[in-house]
Amino acid sequence: MGEFKNRINVTINDQHYTIVGEDNPEHIRYVAHLVDERLKMLASKSAGLDTTRKAILTAVNIMHEKVQLEEENDRLKLELQQLKNSEDI
């Protein structure tokens, strides 16, 4: 503990947040910007949703993409390992 933490002020869905983390401040701002863009995109397609529902659906969509990317990463790692093994033969 006692590690240096950055305190970054961001705006998501017209709300101000302070995010505390060890990552580069520009990276934190970029991630917050992406979340804000996703919320806005969802809001433009589903104007009747309240903020909580927009936030939950945005989180579900982002997590879905994360899982897909992890599965693709695992598949590519396996493929790479198989290629390496075939070169050893």
Protein Blocks (a to p, Z undefined) as FASTA:
>chain_A
ZZacddddddeehiacddddfbdfklmmmmmmmmmmmmmmmmmmmmmbcfklmmmmmmmm
mmmmmmmmmmmmmmmmmmmmmmmmmmmZZ
